[in-house]
Amino acid sequence: MGRLKIAFFDAKEYDRSSFEKANSDGRFDIRYYETRLTEDTCRLAEGCDVVCVFVNDDINRNVIDKLADMKVRLIALRCAGYNNVDVEYAYGKIHVVRVPAYSPYAVAEHAIALLLTSIRRIHKAYIRTKDFNFSLNGMTGFDLHGKTVGVVGTGKIGRIFIDICKGFGMHVIAYDKFPAEGSGIEYVSLDELWERSDIISLHCPLTDENRHMVNEESIAKMKKGVVLINTSRGALIDAEALVEGIKLRKVGAACLDVYEEESNVFFHDYSNHIVDDDTLARLISMPNVIVTSHQAFLTSEALSNIADTTLTNVEEYFAQGNCKNEVCYKCACVNKCPQDHSKKCF
């Protein structure tokens, strides 16, 4: 068998650099494409064994059928989340692997960076002092010490975020469908978390169950002036409800590294264009909203781990016939593959 051929979609300069380093021995034939994987572009994978995809590639049932028809044998996600893959439809047709963890510190630290930037007005101070404006009017923030932070999702990223918050002297409460036993974390219901938290940070995967978990109803339950942080998936928040919550002064600030309709905007330069998304434009225009372009993961350590794990996943799958990081319909349904990844999921 010759070198495995990988069609690499949505490739950016930093992706290519890290994967070329991880593939320095040339064991894989990687073909880099700047375009996202969609129904219109999947033909670029013709003749390849694997497609390597990221968060904004659209792996729906039509794409899966086309990939299967072209004898593509593996979808290799270079990220942890897989809500952009129809894993139920893929079951029995094409295998899916992912990178379950690359640098949870990167994402947790970015969430804290967004929070501090927002509440201490650092982004505004930077702009002011560039114009030699050293006035402190409108720059008053608040202490994190003693505040209550509600953390939704206590996986690796959530727990690291909790540790950082405790270092600031914050009181932490959390919600998770599957609480971490013996962690010492104070778990509460979602309603109690909405009601008690001064700051709320989302660190959970996106599912059909929790889509728009932050909505008009949940925002109404929150404290006046609550700060919302989202470094997970954009659709956890109903963007229109968030806009209204900010306009009504219910939400004091929003720190967003993700956005529900980001797939056609994020990772691209639209500085010389008019972005055709009124909701995003309104959010960015608000002085108490900070938006970064899904960059929480973007550290050199994370990129290296992503490249190494992705290629190891591919290697394991084709050499051993299974991969410990496989995702399947059963995994998604019960949160634990009953086969414990000792063999292929189908």
Summary of the structure (lengths in Angstrom):
residues: 346
radius of gyration: 21.2
end to end distance: 23.1
largest distance: 68.2
contacts: 1095
relative contact order: 0.14
helix: 37%
strand: 16%
